[in-house]
Amino acid sequence: MTTIKPRTLQGFRDFLPSAMIPRERLIETAKQVYRSYGFNPIDTPTLEYLEILLGKGSAETDRQLYSFEDQGGRNVGMRFDLTVPLARFAAQHIGTLGTPFKRYHIAPVWRGERPQKGRYREFMQCDFDTIGTTSIASDIETVLVIHDLMLAIGIEKFTIRINNRRILNGLLEKQGLLENSTLVLRALDKLPKIGAEKVAEEMVSAAGATADQANELLKLSELSGTHDDVLTQLKPLVAGSETGESGLENLSSVLAGAAAAGISQERLELDVSIARGLDYYTGMIVETFLGDLPGIGSVCSGGRYDNLAELYTKQQLPGIGASLGLDRLLAAMQELGLTDGESTVAEVFMPFFDGDRLNDYLRIASQLRSAGVRVELYPEPKKLDKQLKYADKRGFQVAVIMGGSEFDAGSCQIKNLAARSSSEIDISGGVDLAVAEIQKILAG
């Protein structure tokens, strides 16, 4: 039989326990934060009818879309984000769910883009959204969730940058470029990656702007100062445009609400040069950057999309939300030393070296688990030193060691594997004393 070489597709990955453990921990943290604000879980299929996905993000996401004809002859595609499926989901189920509807969705998505550091063709998104309201409270709450999420993850140095698409559209309206807004904003969105000069060139060549118009729009990136300073500088730029003035009013209210909730100006930045590349955004947009690793890009992005569901229903279903870039954030956390490289989820290792006492080992391990301690029992009766080497390699902190003499005496050895020390604990009356000693070692 011919042996097949084991390998993964470019842009896809296997996850070893040392990578999967912090990944799952991050997902659980996100769930806890989302739930604390009343967001409820949903799920949608990996595959959607192709017409659901095409033309909903950008020309670039259309090119990156994984699509094919299935066995039933249907044209289908793999979701490239979780927002477009949400729009379809809401249109289909909102009669049952009611509005406002707050959901979170944590699931993989696929884009056939060029793999690079922190960016893959299959990646996990952790979205939260509010559907069915245009209230400023939901805009403010989106910022608050991102803020609390970063802190819950353990990141102290970060900046949430906000803008409003209506400000950008108001400026484009005054410049006579509103009809080409999609191309202009896509170019502007590349500002951090390619710089002002190349963005200006793209605005001229691809979006039909003049050099003067491009330079006027790029002045947005030069606005600086406190929130009030930037708002003051923006006011004359959007004056006379109802769209731009409404966007400015929205931003002012979001900043005031965030401040009232305790977010400092150091963590919330008004950046009127961010545009977000996806076409469906209509109002506030947000990106989140790490203070120690700004070059890794935004780790939590989103915004308001008030018209996305109109393709699927006549009912008005405005929405707002954001997505945590799980894989990009994990890459950043690893670089910052915020992941510890664990290779096991169990807290305690129990060697099995007295081959005649398997049932006794199973009994004690079960009692420890019932007391809330995660225990891995080694499956084979090998020499103790070999089993302890296994425990060291897996990163266990504690071992519960029992041989024939310990079983006969109703005791066990609780070994601190890092300190190379041990204590003999009486368990003849139950495992409570052993659990207390284990917890003491785990607490450091």
C-alpha positions in Angstrom: 0.0 0.0 0.0 1.3 3.4 -1.0 1.9 5.7 2.0 0.4 9.2 1.8 2.6 12.0 3.0 0.8 13.8 5.9 0.6 17.5 5.2 -1.7 20.4 5.6 -2.9 22.8 2.9 -1.2 26.2 2.7 -3.0 28.7 4.8 -4.5 26.0 7.1 -3.2 24.7 10.4 -3.4 21.8 12.9 -3.7 22.9 16.5 -1.6 21.0 19.1 -2.8 21.1 22.7 -0.3 23.9 23.5 -2.0 26.1 20.9 -5.6 24.8 21.5 -5.7 25.3 25.2 -5.1 29.2 25.1 -7.4 29.3 22.1 -10.3 27.7 24.0 -9.6 29.9 27.0 -9.8 33.0 24.9 -13.1 31.8 23.4 -14.5 31.1 26.9 -13.4 34.6 28.0 -15.2 36.2 24.9 -18.3 34.2 25.7 -18.3 35.4 29.3 -18.0 39.1 28.3 -20.6 38.8 25.6 -23.1 37.1 27.9 -22.5 39.8 30.6 -24.1 42.2 28.2 -27.0 39.9 27.3 -25.8 38.6 23.9 -27.1 35.1 23.2 -25.4 32.3 21.2 -26.4 31.3 17.7 -24.9 29.2 14.9 -25.4 29.1 11.1 -24.3 26.6 8.4 -20.8 26.7 6.9 -22.3 26.7 3.4 -24.7 29.3 2.1 -26.3 29.7 -1.3 -23.7 31.6 -3.3 -26.1 34.5 -4.0 -26.3 35.1 -0.2 -22.5 35.8 -0.1 -21.6 37.4 -3.4 -21.4 41.2 -3.5 -22.0 41.6 0.2 -18.4 42.4 1.4 -16.2 43.8 -1.3 -14.7 42.8 -4.7 -11.7 41.4 -2.8 -13.8 39.1 -0.6 -15.7 38.0 -3.7 -12.4 36.9 -5.2 -11.3 35.2 -2.0 -14.6 33.3 -1.7 -14.5 29.5 -1.7 -17.3 28.5 -3.9 -18.4 25.4 -5.9 -21.3 23.4 -7.2 -22.5 20.8 -4.7 -23.8 17.3 -5.5 -27.3 18.7 -5.9 -26.2 21.1 -8.6 -26.5 24.2 -6.3 -24.0 27.0 -6.4 -22.8 27.4 -2.8 -20.1 29.2 -1.0 -18.2 28.9 2.3 -18.9 31.9 4.6 -16.2 34.6 4.5 -17.4 36.3 7.7 -20.3 35.9 10.2 -22.1 39.2 9.5 -23.5 38.3 6.1 -24.9 35.0 7.3 -26.3 36.9 10.3 -28.2 39.3 7.9 -29.8 36.2 6.2 -30.4 34.6 9.6 -32.1 37.7 11.0 -34.3 38.1 7.9 -35.4 34.5 8.2 -36.0 34.2 11.9 -36.6 37.7 13.3 -40.4 37.1 13.5 -39.6 34.5 16.1 -36.7 36.2 17.8 -38.2 39.8 18.0 -36.1 43.0 18.2 -33.8 44.1 19.4 -32.0 40.8 19.1 -28.5 40.5 20.6 -26.4 37.6 19.4 -22.8 36.3 19.6 -21.4 33.7 17.1 -18.0 32.0 17.4 -17.2 29.9 14.4 -14.6 29.5 11.6 -14.7 31.4 8.3 -12.8 31.0 5.1 -11.1 33.4 2.7 -8.7 32.4 -0.1 -6.2 35.2 0.6 -2.4 35.1 0.7 -1.3 33.6 4.0 1.0 35.8 6.2 1.8 36.2 9.8 -1.3 36.1 11.9 -3.5 35.7 8.8 -4.8 32.4 7.5 -7.3 31.0 4.9 -9.3 29.4 7.7 -9.7 31.4 10.8 -12.1 31.8 13.8 -14.2 34.9 14.3 -15.9 35.8 17.6 -18.7 38.2 16.7 -21.3 40.0 18.7 -24.1 42.1 17.2 -27.3 43.9 18.0 -30.1 43.7 15.4 -33.2 45.8 15.0 -32.3 49.2 16.5 -30.5 52.4 15.5 -30.2 53.6 19.1 -26.9 55.3 20.0 -26.9 53.2 23.1 -26.0 50.1 20.9 -23.2 52.1 19.3 -21.8 53.0 22.7 -22.3 49.5 24.0 -20.3 48.0 21.1 -17.3 50.1 22.2 -17.8 49.1 25.9 -17.9 45.4 25.0 -14.6 45.7 23.1 -13.0 47.6 26.0 -14.1 45.0 28.6 -13.1 42.1 26.3 -9.5 43.4 26.0 -9.2 43.8 29.8 -10.7 40.3 30.4 -8.2 38.8 28.1 -5.4 40.4 30.1 -4.4 43.2 27.7 -3.8 46.6 29.3 -2.3 48.5 26.4 -4.7 48.9 23.6 -6.5 51.6 21.6 -10.0 51.5 20.3 -10.2 53.7 17.2 -13.6 54.9 16.0 -14.9 56.8 13.1 -18.2 57.2 11.3 -18.9 56.3 7.6 -21.3 59.2 7.4 -18.5 61.6 8.1 -16.5 60.1 5.3 -19.5 60.1 2.9 -20.3 63.7 3.8 -16.7 64.7 2.9 -17.0 62.7 -0.4 -20.3 64.4 -1.1 -18.7 67.8 -0.7 -15.8 66.7 -2.9 -18.2 65.4 -5.6 -16.9 61.8 -5.1 -19.9 60.1 -3.5 -20.7 58.0 -6.6 -17.2 56.5 -6.3 -17.3 56.2 -2.5 -16.7 52.4 -2.5 -13.4 52.7 -4.4 -12.3 55.8 -2.5 -12.9 54.2 0.9 -11.2 51.0 0.0 -8.2 53.0 -0.9 -8.3 55.0 2.3 -8.6 51.8 4.3 -5.2 50.8 3.1 -3.5 53.9 4.6 -1.8 52.0 7.5 -0.5 49.4 5.1 0.8 51.3 2.1 1.1 54.9 3.2 -0.5 58.2 2.1 1.4 58.5 -1.2 0.2 55.2 -2.6 -3.3 55.7 -1.2 -3.5 59.0 -3.1 -2.3 57.3 -6.3 -4.9 54.6 -5.9 -7.6 57.2 -5.3 -6.6 58.9 -8.6 -6.1 55.7 -10.7 -8.9 53.5 -9.4 -11.5 55.8 -7.9 -11.4 58.7 -10.3 -10.3 61.4 -7.8 -8.2 64.3 -8.8 -4.9 64.8 -7.0 -6.3 67.7 -5.1 -9.3 65.7 -4.0 -7.1 62.8 -2.8 -4.9 65.2 -0.8 -7.9 66.9 0.7 -9.3 63.5 1.9 -5.9 62.5 3.2 -5.9 65.5 5.5 -8.2 63.4 7.7 -5.1 61.4 8.8 -3.4 64.6 10.0 -6.2 65.6 12.5 -4.9 65.2 16.0 -5.5 66.3 19.6 -8.1 65.5 22.2 -11.6 64.3 21.2 -12.9 67.8 21.4 -10.0 69.1 19.3 -10.7 66.6 16.5 -14.4 67.2 16.6 -13.8 71.0 16.4 -11.5 70.5 13.4 -14.1 68.2 11.7 -17.0 70.6 12.0 -16.1 73.0 9.2 -15.1 70.0 7.0 -18.6 68.5 7.0 -20.6 71.7 7.4 -23.4 71.8 4.8 -23.6 68.0 4.4 -26.5 66.6 6.4 -24.9 63.1 6.2 -21.6 64.3 7.5 -23.1 66.5 10.2 -25.2 63.5 11.5 -22.1 61.3 11.5 -20.3 63.9 13.6 -23.1 64.1 16.0 -23.1 60.4 16.4 -19.4 60.3 17.1 -19.7 63.0 19.7 -22.5 61.1 21.5 -20.5 57.8 21.4 -17.4 59.5 22.9 -19.5 61.1 25.7 -21.2 57.8 26.5 -18.0 55.9 26.6 -16.5 58.5 28.9 -19.5 58.3 31.2 -19.0 54.5 31.4 -15.4 55.0 32.4 -13.3 54.5 29.2 -10.3 56.8 29.2 -9.2 58.9 26.2 -6.0 57.0 26.2 -7.9 53.9 25.2 -10.4 55.5 22.9 -9.2 57.4 19.9 -11.2 59.4 17.3 -9.5 58.5 14.0 -11.3 59.9 11.0 -8.9 58.2 8.6 -10.1 54.7 9.2 -12.7 53.5 6.7 -13.0 49.7 7.1 -12.8 47.8 3.8 -16.2 46.1 3.7 -18.9 47.8 1.7 -21.8 47.2 4.1 -20.9 49.7 6.9 -23.1 52.7 7.1 -22.3 54.4 10.5 -19.9 54.1 13.3 -16.8 51.9 12.5 -14.3 50.7 15.0 -10.8 49.1 15.0 -8.7 48.0 18.0 -4.9 48.1 18.1 -2.4 46.7 20.6 -0.1 49.3 22.2 2.9 47.0 22.2 2.2 45.5 18.7 0.5 48.1 16.5 2.0 46.5 13.4 -0.1 43.4 13.8 -3.2 45.2 12.7 -6.7 45.5 14.3 -7.6 42.6 16.6 -11.2 43.6 17.0 -13.1 45.5 14.3 -16.7 46.2 13.3 -19.3 48.9 12.9 -22.9 49.7 12.0 -24.6 48.2 9.0 -28.1 49.4 8.6 -29.0 48.2 5.1 -27.4 44.7 4.9 -30.6 42.7 5.6 -32.7 44.7 3.0 -31.5 42.2 0.4 -33.4 39.5 2.2 -36.4 41.2 3.6 -38.5 44.4 3.3 -38.4 44.7 7.1 -35.9 47.3 8.4 -33.3 45.4 10.4 -30.4 47.8 11.2 -27.5 46.2 13.0 -24.2 47.0 14.7 -21.4 44.8 16.1 -17.8 43.8 16.0 -15.6 40.7 15.6 -12.7 39.6 17.7 -9.9 38.3 15.4 -9.1 35.3 17.5 -6.1 34.0 15.5 -4.5 37.3 15.0 -4.9 38.1 18.7 -3.5 34.7 19.8 -0.4 35.4 17.6 0.0 38.7 19.3 -0.5 37.2 22.8 2.1 34.6 22.1 4.6 37.3 21.0 3.8 39.3 24.1 4.3 36.3 26.3 0.7 36.2 27.4 0.3 32.4 26.7 2.0 29.9 28.8 2.4 26.9 26.5 0.3 24.4 28.5 0.0 21.0 27.0 -2.6 19.6 29.4 -5.9 20.7 30.8 -5.7 18.4 33.8 -4.4 19.9 37.0 -3.2 16.6 38.6 -1.3 13.7 37.3 -1.8 10.3 38.9 0.9 7.6 38.1 -0.3 4.0 37.7 2.6 1.8 38.8 1.1 -0.9 41.0 -0.5 -3.1 38.3 -2.7 -5.0 40.7 -4.4 -1.9 42.1 -6.0 -0.4 38.9 -9.5 -0.3 40.5 -8.1 1.5 43.6 -6.4 4.2 41.3 -9.7 4.6 39.5 -11.6 5.0 42.8 -9.3 7.8 44.1 -9.1 9.6 40.8 -12.9 9.6 40.7 -13.1 11.0 44.2 -10.7 13.8 43.3 -12.7 14.6 40.2 -15.9 14.7 42.2 -14.2 17.2 44.5 -13.6 19.5 41.5 -10.0 18.5 40.6 -9.1 17.6 37.0 -7.1 14.4 37.1 -5.3 12.4 34.4 -4.6 8.8 35.3 -1.7 7.2 33.4 -3.1 4.2 31.5 -0.2 1.7 31.8 1.7 0.4 34.9 5.2 1.6 33.9 8.1 2.6 36.2 7.4 5.7 38.2 10.3 7.7 36.9 9.1 7.3 33.3 5.7 8.4 34.2 7.0 11.5 36.0 9.0 12.4 32.9 5.8 12.2 31.0 4.1 14.5 33.6 7.0 17.0 33.3 6.8 17.1 29.5 3.0 17.8 29.7 3.5 20.6 32.2 1.7 19.1 35.2 2.3 21.0 38.5 1.0 18.3 40.9 1.2 14.5 41.1 -0.8 12.2 43.4 1.4 9.2 44.0 0.1 6.0 45.5 1.6 2.5 45.7 0.7 -0.6 47.7 2.0 0.9 51.0 0.0 4.1 50.6 -3.2 2.2 49.7 -2.7 0.0 52.8 -2.1 3.0 55.0 -4.9 5.1 53.6 -2.6 7.9 52.5 -1.1 9.4 49.3 2.0 11.5 48.4 1.1 15.0 47.0 4.2 15.9 44.9 4.9 19.5 43.8 6.6 18.7 40.5 8.1 22.2 40.1 9.5 22.4 43.6 10.5 18.7 43.7 8.9 18.4 47.2 6.1 16.2 48.5 3.8 15.7 51.5 2.1 12.6 52.8 -1.6 13.2 53.2 -4.1 11.1 55.1 -7.1 10.1 52.8 -8.5 7.4 55.0 -11.5 9.6 55.7 -11.9 11.1 52.2 -9.9 13.2 49.9 -10.6 16.7 51.4 -7.1 17.1 52.9 -5.6 16.0 49.6 -7.7 18.5 47.6 -6.7 21.3 50.0 -3.0 20.5 49.5 -3.4 20.3 45.7 -5.2 23.7 45.6 -2.5 25.2 47.8 0.2 24.1 45.3 -1.8 25.3 42.3 -2.4 28.7 43.9 1.4 29.1 44.1 
